[in-house]
């Protein structure tokens, strides 16, 4: 059976090319989705950290000069 399949693939390469291009499209789509998900998670984590940040204490100029 495999010999028949190889003989058919030699005569007509289009089904193999179609499957290979479909595999390429699926692979590129998965890479794109994973990159988009990674960027989305990073932006959400940054926004969450920014929202939970406590304000920095304000120091007056007299305190920063110190004693000379």
N, C-alpha and C positions, 0 to 999 in steps of 0.2 A: 504494500500500500504506500509506503513512504517513497518507493522508487517511482510510482506513478505520480505522486505529488511533486517530486523533484522534476520529473519530466514535464509536467504541466507548468511549473514555475519557470522553467527554462524557456518554454514556448511563449508564455504570456506573463511578463513581469509586473503588469499593472496591479493585480491584487496585492502583491507584496509591497509595492510602492504605496498603495493606498493605506495599508495597515501601518507601514512605517511613518507615514505622514500623520496618521491619526495618533500614533504614539507620541510623536513630536508635539502635536497640538495639546494633547493631554498633559505632557510633561511641562510645557511652557505655561499652561494654565495653572497647574498646581504650584509652580514656582511663583507666579504672580499673586496667587491667593495667599501663599505663605508670607510673601513680602508685605502685602497689604495688611494682613493680620498682625504681623510684627510691628509695623509702623503704627497701627491703630492702638495696640496695647501700649506701646511706648508713649504715645501722646496722652492716652488716658492716665497712665501712671504719672506722667509729668504734671498733668492738670490736677490730679489728686494730691500730689505732693505740694503743689503751689497753693491749693485751697486750704490745706491743713497747716500751713506754715504760720508760726507765731511771729508777730511783728518784732523787729529788732529794737532794743531799747535805745532811746535817743540820749546821746551824751552831750553835755554842754561844753563849750570851748574852754571854760575855766578848768574843768576836770581833766582835759586832755593836755594842758600845758604842764601840769605838774609843778614841782617846787624847783626853783633854780637858785 
